[in-house]
Amino acid sequence: MNIGISVLIAVSILIFLGFGHRALDRLQLTDKTALLILVGMLVGGFLPELSFFNDFGINIGGGLIPLALVVYLLVKAEAWERGRSIIASLLTAFIIYGLMKILPVEPTYNMALDPLFVIALTAGVMGYIFGRSRRGAFIAAVMGVILNDIFAFTENMAAGAPAPIVIGGAGVFDAIVLAGILSLGMVEVFGETLERITLAGKDRKMEEENRNKDNTEGDEKND
């Protein structure tokens, strides 16, 4: 959980200093609300998890608060974006679930990255690819990690070998935080770059059309 906490603290400082306004606006969050959410995740990560049936629980900071934020974003989204975000979440979760079948549970000596970091990286990238918008990317990345845990728990239950699981607990806390931040960061960097390139292309095309129109009008007057 140390990596996740460090990232949350760093992001909190950046927001406090005035960075990230555009991303927060697209998520329909104010600076104060975002800071409250981040502080809630930090504090909630150290609180006892909420336990439910059959050894199934959820961490307040790493599971409950991110899940509540996802629900809020889905409610605020338009119908088409809501549907796309749900599909993106499922696709991301299935990819992570398949990846978890290949990766070892614990890191081995010949692995450059901890398996949970690989999961976080995959969730962030897939969230960006499938979610497309800032809201969709964040939802897909976070829900991809959460749904993967639910899939694994369901599989164990069906096999008659239930294993205790805490959504957003331990290393999964880090994965959820990193995946969410990475997906937003990719949309901000790559999405903004593509948007500027597209706008620049449209501006050039409009200038050429106006120039051709002026030349045509000039030729007509000369005739």
PLY file of the C-alpha trace (Angstrom):
ply
format ascii 1.0
element vertex 223
property float x
property float y
property float z
element edge 222
property int vertex1
property int vertex2
end_header
0.00 0.00 0.00
3.05 2.27 0.31
3.17 3.09 -3.42
-0.54 3.91 -3.53
-0.28 6.17 -0.50
2.74 7.98 -1.98
0.86 8.56 -5.24
-2.22 9.84 -3.41
-0.12 12.28 -1.39
1.68 13.50 -4.54
-1.60 14.00 -6.41
-3.11 15.80 -3.41
-0.19 18.23 -3.35
-0.51 18.87 -7.10
-4.24 19.59 -6.79
-3.62 21.83 -3.77
-1.08 23.78 -5.86
-3.65 24.29 -8.59
-2.77 21.58 -11.10
-5.28 19.26 -12.75
-8.17 21.72 -13.12
-9.08 20.54 -16.61
-9.18 16.86 -15.65
-11.26 17.61 -12.56
-13.65 19.77 -14.57
-14.22 16.91 -17.01
-14.90 14.62 -14.04
-17.25 17.28 -12.64
-15.24 17.53 -9.43
-14.04 20.65 -7.63
-10.59 20.93 -6.09
-12.04 20.67 -2.60
-14.12 17.60 -3.46
-11.13 15.90 -5.07
-8.96 16.61 -2.03
-11.65 15.24 0.29
-11.82 12.05 -1.79
-8.04 11.65 -1.74
-7.84 12.25 2.01
-10.71 9.81 2.50
-8.82 7.17 0.55
-5.66 7.81 2.55
-7.41 7.55 5.91
-9.79 4.79 4.82
-6.89 2.63 3.70
-5.86 2.22 7.35
-9.35 1.56 8.71
-10.69 -1.99 9.26
-12.34 -3.39 6.15
-16.07 -3.94 5.95
-16.74 -7.68 6.04
-19.67 -9.40 4.35
-20.62 -13.00 3.65
-18.18 -15.85 3.01
-14.99 -13.95 3.83
-15.83 -11.25 1.32
-14.88 -7.73 2.39
-14.05 -4.30 1.05
-11.42 -1.79 2.11
-12.89 1.67 2.74
-10.07 3.66 1.17
-9.06 1.30 -1.61
-12.44 -0.16 -2.49
-15.51 1.60 -1.13
-14.52 5.20 -1.91
-13.23 4.48 -5.45
-16.41 2.45 -6.10
-18.58 5.32 -4.84
-16.66 7.73 -7.09
-17.24 5.44 -10.08
-20.98 5.35 -9.34
-21.02 9.16 -9.12
-19.24 9.48 -12.47
-21.62 7.01 -14.11
-24.64 8.94 -12.83
-23.20 12.21 -14.16
-22.32 10.73 -17.55
-24.53 10.86 -20.61
-26.30 7.60 -21.53
-23.91 6.83 -24.41
-20.82 7.47 -22.26
-22.29 5.45 -19.40
-22.82 2.46 -21.67
-19.36 2.78 -23.20
-17.75 3.04 -19.74
-19.51 -0.12 -18.54
-18.42 -2.05 -21.63
-14.89 -0.67 -21.27
-14.83 -1.78 -17.62
-15.86 -5.33 -18.55
-13.31 -5.55 -21.37
-10.55 -4.26 -19.09
-11.56 -6.70 -16.35
-11.56 -9.70 -18.73
-8.09 -8.79 -20.01
-6.75 -8.43 -16.47
-8.44 -11.68 -15.44
-6.76 -13.51 -18.32
-3.43 -11.88 -17.49
-3.70 -13.01 -13.88
-3.93 -16.59 -15.16
-0.48 -16.18 -16.66
1.30 -14.06 -14.07
2.54 -15.57 -10.81
0.77 -14.57 -7.61
4.03 -13.35 -6.08
6.95 -11.66 -7.91
9.80 -13.96 -8.95
13.51 -13.21 -9.15
13.44 -12.81 -12.96
10.49 -10.38 -13.04
11.25 -6.70 -13.62
7.89 -5.63 -12.18
5.65 -6.85 -9.39
2.58 -8.62 -10.89
0.29 -6.04 -9.27
2.19 -3.24 -11.03
1.71 -5.10 -14.30
-2.02 -5.30 -13.53
-2.15 -1.57 -12.70
-0.27 -0.69 -15.90
-2.56 -2.93 -17.98
-5.70 -1.51 -16.36
-4.53 2.06 -16.96
-3.66 1.47 -20.62
-6.78 -0.58 -21.37
-8.91 2.00 -19.56
-7.45 4.70 -21.80
-7.95 2.65 -24.98
-11.48 1.46 -24.24
-12.78 4.36 -22.16
-11.52 7.11 -24.49
-12.80 10.06 -22.40
-11.31 11.08 -19.05
-14.39 9.84 -17.23
-14.61 6.61 -19.22
-10.90 5.86 -18.88
-10.93 6.33 -15.11
-14.06 4.22 -14.66
-12.72 1.40 -16.85
-9.31 1.35 -15.14
-10.65 1.32 -11.58
-13.54 -1.04 -12.25
-11.28 -3.34 -14.27
-9.19 -4.02 -11.15
-12.22 -4.30 -8.85
-14.15 -6.61 -11.19
-11.11 -8.84 -11.57
-11.19 -9.51 -7.82
-14.92 -10.25 -8.00
-14.38 -12.63 -10.94
-11.67 -14.48 -9.00
-13.84 -14.72 -5.89
-16.79 -16.03 -7.94
-14.57 -18.61 -9.63
-13.28 -19.86 -6.29
-16.80 -20.08 -4.92
-17.98 -22.06 -7.97
-15.03 -24.44 -7.58
-15.93 -25.04 -3.94
-12.71 -23.51 -2.72
-13.65 -20.05 -1.43
-10.71 -17.86 -0.49
-10.96 -14.69 1.63
-10.89 -11.53 -0.45
-10.88 -7.84 0.41
-11.69 -5.50 -2.48
-9.12 -2.71 -2.51
-7.04 -4.21 0.27
-3.28 -4.79 0.47
-1.56 -4.55 -2.95
-4.86 -4.11 -4.79
-5.07 -0.66 -3.17
-1.89 0.29 -5.03
-3.19 -1.21 -8.28
-6.48 0.71 -8.13
-4.78 4.03 -7.35
-2.07 3.61 -9.99
-4.53 2.41 -12.64
-6.90 5.34 -12.09
-4.16 7.98 -12.09
-2.39 6.42 -15.09
-5.56 6.30 -17.19
-6.30 9.97 -16.49
-2.69 10.92 -17.18
-2.72 9.13 -20.54
-5.91 10.90 -21.59
-4.44 14.25 -20.54
-1.16 13.72 -22.42
-2.09 11.67 -25.49
-5.71 12.77 -25.76
-4.80 16.44 -25.53
-2.01 16.00 -28.08
-4.33 14.26 -30.54
-6.99 16.91 -29.97
-4.52 19.71 -30.76
-3.32 17.90 -33.88
-6.91 17.41 -35.02
-7.81 21.06 -34.37
-4.67 22.23 -36.15
-5.60 20.09 -39.15
-9.12 21.50 -39.20
-7.77 25.05 -38.97
-5.40 24.44 -41.89
-8.22 22.92 -43.93
-10.48 25.88 -43.17
-7.72 28.32 -44.16
-7.22 26.49 -47.45
-10.95 26.51 -48.16
-11.15 30.23 -47.41
-8.09 30.88 -49.60
-9.56 28.86 -52.47
-12.88 30.64 -52.03
-11.17 34.05 -52.17
-9.23 33.03 -55.29
-12.41 31.80 -56.95
-14.27 35.01 -56.16
-11.32 37.03 -57.43
-11.27 35.10 -60.70
-15.01 35.62 -61.14
-14.63 39.38 -60.66
-11.80 39.51 -63.20
-13.99 37.69 -65.71
0 1
1 2
2 3
3 4
4 5
5 6
6 7
7 8
8 9
9 10
10 11
11 12
12 13
13 14
14 15
15 16
16 17
17 18
18 19
19 20
20 21
21 22
22 23
23 24
24 25
25 26
26 27
27 28
28 29
29 30
30 31
31 32
32 33
33 34
34 35
35 36
36 37
37 38
38 39
39 40
40 41
41 42
42 43
43 44
44 45
45 46
46 47
47 48
48 49
49 50
50 51
51 52
52 53
53 54
54 55
55 56
56 57
57 58
58 59
59 60
60 61
61 62
62 63
63 64
64 65
65 66
66 67
67 68
68 69
69 70
70 71
71 72
72 73
73 74
74 75
75 76
76 77
77 78
78 79
79 80
80 81
81 82
82 83
83 84
84 85
85 86
86 87
87 88
88 89
89 90
90 91
91 92
92 93
93 94
94 95
95 96
96 97
97 98
98 99
99 100
100 101
101 102
102 103
103 104
104 105
105 106
106 107
107 108
108 109
109 110
110 111
111 112
112 113
113 114
114 115
115 116
116 117
117 118
118 119
119 120
120 121
121 122
122 123
123 124
124 125
125 126
126 127
127 128
128 129
129 130
130 131
131 132
132 133
133 134
134 135
135 136
136 137
137 138
138 139
139 140
140 141
141 142
142 143
143 144
144 145
145 146
146 147
147 148
148 149
149 150
150 151
151 152
152 153
153 154
154 155
155 156
156 157
157 158
158 159
159 160
160 161
161 162
162 163
163 164
164 165
165 166
166 167
167 168
168 169
169 170
170 171
171 172
172 173
173 174
174 175
175 176
176 177
177 178
178 179
179 180
180 181
181 182
182 183
183 184
184 185
185 186
186 187
187 188
188 189
189 190
190 191
191 192
192 193
193 194
194 195
195 196
196 197
197 198
198 199
199 200
200 201
201 202
202 203
203 204
204 205
205 206
206 207
207 208
208 209
209 210
210 211
211 212
212 213
213 214
214 215
215 216
216 217
217 218
218 219
219 220
220 221
221 222
